[in-house]
Amino acid sequence: MFARSTTTPWPLVALFTAGYLAPYLLPTTVGRLDAGLPLSATQAGAVGSALLLSSAAAGFLLASRVERVGPRALARIGLALAVLGYGSAAFTHAVPAVVAGAVVGGFGSGTATTVAASGIAAERDPHRASTLGLLCVSALAGTVYLTVPHLGAGHGQPLAAIALTALGVWPLTGRLPVRTATTEHARVETAGLPHRRAGLVLAATLLCWSLAQNSLWGVSGRIGITQAHLSEVTVGAVFAIALGTGLVGVIGAGALGSRLGRAVPIGAGTALIAGCIVLSASAHDLRTFATGEIAWNTLYPIVLSYVLGLAASLDPRGRWAVLVGSASSLGTAAGPLAGSVLSARAGFPAMGAILAVGLVVIAVPMTGVALHTGGRRGGTPAAVVAASGGIPTGPVPEVVEILPAGLPAVPTQGSYDVAGPLRAGAAPGSGRP
């Protein structure tokens, strides 16, 4: 279906960016829904979760159908749904229409991501391509986070940004292959997924991994403002710096390449992230909060890039890459709600400790999968983006209101929260893909 090439697969990278942008902008999207529409923080968060669940559903439904429908046709369907869904939601204030638009747009984002993941998995170096995609979406999301606050209030700006990105990527779909479902392809497809046990373990653990990350991310703005007693401007500046260091971290992983394999970056990286979460959740001053958030945002995209490369190595047809990514979306969708509930009942420090212990536990099976599959597909696990040239500059993953690290409004202690400077009293935060 997708021919392996030695050049940078820009159409796939662009499609990856268009598909991942919605999750990266989720905090600011949810925060503005809360501030601009007659919705409570919990209801706005539920709309965001519905968007991500719709995106994940697209991945689960279409993982084995990319060849059958055709990459070009499916990508265009996904982008069209994204433009239609997010665009309509951006220009209406009727809550039912906004919800419907978010769900339709989410399915479009998931469809685009599915095609991109399938194509990237067929590349000679899938890790390099997926990392370049993370860099692009992080840079774009960072730009949006820095721009949106200056465009006025209202829920439409982040949704319109996603719709415009999908529209801008459309012309590149002409370089994607047309449907080529041969008998041989069909035979491989019906044979079932390879490495089923490793794939299922990776999908289950990444779901929990993403849930833990976004449980903290969803309340990071509140931690900075209410517990560390920082201003919205200061919290936004911390997130902006974190976004930049995250980009530097991914480029550093690209320079490191496969020297350490996949197991060390995934296992040790997850353990270090657990420590960062404890530090951030217990912060009572600027130094502690900034150190935890910046270190966390630096490590998160690095580990994620290795995990995506590992998933792609399990099946050259990209099905595990899609399914693992969809499982991650489920965890992302549930994370903010879980973080709000934990922080409301146990407090921020206890929430951080619980999440950290969970991450350390799931790091074991994730590392086991990496060790077991380390020799497949040439063992190219790290972000080799540095070798590709033309790496986008600008804010980095983990955008926080700068997302991958993000940007949303701060609701009451017991409600579904998102970080971000969307309104007075709200601090930027982020959501992770």
N, C-alpha and C positions, 0 to 999 in steps of 0.2 A: 504494500500500500504506500508507505512512505519510503522513498529511496534514501539510503544513507549517503551523507555528503560530508565533505571535509570543510565546507564553508559554514559560516554562521547562518542558522535557519531563521532569518529575521521574521518571516511570516508567522512562524510558530511562536517566536518570542513575543511578537506583537499580540498574537491571539492569547497567549498566556497572560500578558499584562492586562488586556481587556477583561479577561475572565476573573482575575484575582483582585482587580481594583475595588470591586464592591465589598468584599470582606475587609480589605485594608481600610476602607473609609467607613466601615460600619459604626464606629464610635461617634463620629461627627454626624453621620446620618441619623442615628437614633437620638442623639442629643438635640438635633434641630427638629426632629419630629415631636419630641417632648415639648420644646420651647415654642414651636410655631403652630401646632395643631392642638385641638382640645383632647389631648391624650395625657395620661399620667406617665411617669417614668417607667412603670412596669408595663403599661400598654405599648409604649414606644419601643421598649426592649423586646416585647413579644413580636412586634412587626419586624424588627431586625432579625430575630430568630427565625421567623417564617421565611424571610429572604434567604438566609443561609441554609435552612432545611430544604427549600426548593432547589437551591443550587446543588446541594448534596444529592438530592433525588435524581437530578439530571445525570450526575455521574454514575450512580448505581444503575439507572435505566439504560444508559447509552454506552457503557464501557465496552460491550462486545458488539456494538452495532455501527461503529465508526466506518468500518470497511463496507458494510452492507449498504449504508446510505451514501457514503462518500465523504471524505474529509472536507472538500470544498463546499458541498451543499449543506452539510451539517454545521459547518462553521458559519455560513451565511444565515442559516436559520437561527442559530444562537445569537449572533450579533443583531439580527432583526428584532428578536424578542427583547434583547437588552435595550435597544433604542426605543422600542415601543413601550415597554414596561416602565423603565426608569424615566423616560421622557414624559409620559402621561402622568406619572406620579409627581414629577417635578412641577407641573403646571396646573395642578388642581389642589383644592383645599378640602375636597370631600373625602373624609376619612376612608370610607369603603373603597373609593377609587384609588387612593394612595396605597392601601393594603394590597389591592389586586395588582396594581402596577409593580409593587415591590416583589410580589410573588412571581409574576411573569418575568420581570427583569432578572430575578434570581435564577430562574430556570435557564434563561438565556446565558447568564454568566457561567453557570455550571456546564452548559453545552459547549461553550467556547473553551472552557478549561479542559473538558474531556477530549476534544479534538487536539488541543495543544499538547496535553500529556501523552496521548497516543503517539503523536508525531515525534515528540522529544524522546520518547523511549526507544524509537527506532534509529536515533542518531548514533554515530560512532561513540560519542561521548555525551550521554544524556545528562550527566551531572553538570557539565559545562553549560549546556543549553538551559537547563532549569535554573541554574544560578544566575545566568544572564537575565532570565525572565524575572527572577526575584529582584535583581538590581533595578531593572527598568520599572517594575511596578512600585518599588519602594521610592524611587526618584520621583515618579509621577505623583504618587500619593502624597509625598512630602510637599511637592509643589502645590497640590490642591489644599493641603492643610495650612500652608502659609498664605494662600490666596483667599480662600473662602471667607475668613473673618473680615476681610476688607470689602466684601461684596454685599454687605447688609444682612439683616436677619431673614429668617424664613427657612423652610425645610427643603426648598428646591435646588439650591446650589450644588450640594454634593451629588444629588441624584442626576442633575443635568450634566455634571462632569463625567459621570460614568457613561451616560448615554452618548455624549459627544466623543468619548474615547472609543466606544464600540463603532460609532459611525466613521471615525477616522481610520480604524483598522480595516474596515470593509474592503477598500481597494486592494489590500495585500492578499486577500483570500484568492485572488485570481492566480496566485503562484502556488496554491495548494493543489495536490493531485486530485483528479476526478475519481469517481468510484471505480475500483478495480477488484471486485470480489471474485477472484478466480476459484476454481475447484480446489486447488491446493490450499488457498486461504481458508475456504470453508471447512476443509478437513481439519486444519489446525484449530479453527474456532470451535468445532464440535468436540474436539479432543479434550476440552476443558482447560482450566487454568493450570499452568505449571507451578511447582513449588507451593502447593496449596497451604500446607501447614505454616511455612515461613510467612506467606502473604497474609494469612489470617491473623497470625500473632502480631505482625507489623501493623496491620490495620487497627486491631483492637488497642494496641499500646499507643499508637499515634492519636487515636480518639481521646484517650485519657491524657496524653501529653498536651494536646491542644486545649483540652478542657481546663487543665491546670494553669496553662499560660494565660488564657483569657479570663479565668476567674480573677486573677490579680489585675490583669489589664483593665478589666471592666470597672474596677474601683480605684485605679491608680490616681486619677484626678482627685478623688475624695480623700485619699490618703495624704496627698500633698497639701491640700487646702485645709482639711479639718484636723488632721493629726499632726502634720509637720508645720501647720500654721503659715503656709506660703501663699503668696498672691497668685491669681490666675496667670498673670504675666510671667511670674517666675517659674511656675509649673510648666507653662508653654515653652519657655526657654530651655528648661531641662529636657523636655521631650524632643525639642529641635536638635539639641546637641546629641542626644541619644540616637536619633535617626541618622545623623552624620557619622557617628562612630560605628553604627551598624553597617553602613556601606563600606567603611574602611575594613571592618572585620571580614566581610565577605570577600573583598579583594585580597585580603591576607590569606584567606582559605584557598583562594585560587592560586596564589603563589606557592602555598604549601603543597597543593596537588594531592596525589595519592600516597605521599610518603608515609603517612600514619595509618593508611587503610581507612575503613569506615568505622570500625568498632571503637577506636579511641575517641575520635571526634564526637560520636553519638553518645557513648557511655559517659566519658569524662565531661563532655560538654553539658549533658543533661544534669549531672551532679552539680556542676558549677552554677547552672541556672537555678537549681534548687536553693543554693546558698544566696544568690542574688534576690530571689523571691522573699526569703526570710529577712534579708537586710531591708528591702524596700517596704515590706509590710510592717516592720517595726520602727520605721523612721519617724523621728520627732524633730528633726532639724534639716536644713538644706543640704548639708554635707552628706548625711546618711542617705537621704532620699535620692539625691543626684547620683551618688556612687552606685546605689543599687539599681536604679533605672538605666543608667548609661551602660553599666556592665551587662545587665540583662539584655538590653537591646542590641548590644554588640554580639553576644553569644547566640541569641535566639535564631537569627537568620543563617548563621553558620551551620548550626546543628540541623536546622530544617533543610538546608541545601543538601547535606549529606543523606538525610532520610529520604528526600525525593529521589536522589540518585540511586539509593539502595532499592527503593520501590521499582524504579525503572529497570533495574538489573534483573528483577525476578521474572520479567516477561517482555521480550523484545517487541511484542505487539502492543504494549502499553496498558494492558487491562489492569494489572496490579497498580500501576502508577495512578490510574484513574480511581480505582476503588479505595486505595489508601488515602488519596487526596480527598475523596468524598467522606471517608470516615473522619478525617481531620476536620472537615467542615461541620460535621455533627458535633464534635467536641467544641469547636469555636462557637457554634450557636448556643450551646448550653452553658458555656463558661461564664459569661457575665451574670446570668441568673444565679449560678452556683456561688460565685464570688459574693454577690449581694446577700444571699441567704447566710453564708458562712460568716461574713463580716458582721452582719446584724446580730447573729446569735452568739458568736464567740469573740468578736472584736478582730481588728486587723492583724495584730501580731499572731494570734492563735490560728487565724485563717492561713497566714503565710507558712506557719509551721506544718499545718496539715497538708497543704499543697506540696511543700518541699518533701515531706516524707513520701507522699504518693509518687512524686517524680523519681525519687531515688529507687523506689520499688520497681517501677516500670522500666527504669533504665536497664535493669538486668536482662529481661527478655529482648529488649530492643538491641542490646549489645550482642546477645546470643545470635539473633538473626543476622546481624552484620558479620559476625565471625563465621557463621555457617555458610554465608553466601559471598564471602569476601573475594573469592577467586573468580567469580563469574563475570562475564563481559569485560575481561581485561582488568578488573578491579580498579576502575577509575572513579574513585569516590569523591574527590574533593572539588571545590569550585575552581575550575580552571579558567575562570573568566579572564583573568589577567592576560592570558595568552591570546585572547580573542581580539583585543584592541577595540577601540570605540566604546569603551564602557561608559555608560551614562553617568554624569556627575550630578550631584544634588543630594537631597535627603535620602537616607537609607532605610532599609526595611524595618520591620517591627514598627512600622510607621506610626508615630504617635502624633496626634494632632499635628501631628506629625505622627502618625501612626507607626506602623508596625509598631507602632506605638501609635496613636490616633488622635482623638479629639472630640469630645462630646459634653453633654451637660451633666451636672452633678445633682442627682435626685436625693431624696431623703434617705436617711440611714437604712431603713428597712426595705427600700424599693429596689427594683432592677436598675442597676446603675451602669453608666458608661462615662468614660472620662472625656473632658473636652470643653473648650472655650466657646461654646455655642451661645451662651447667653450670660447675663450677669450672674456671677457667683458660680459659674461652671468652669471646670478646668479641662484642658485638652487631654485626651487619652487615646488609646488605640485598641484595635482589634486585630487578632492574628489570623492569617489564612490557614 
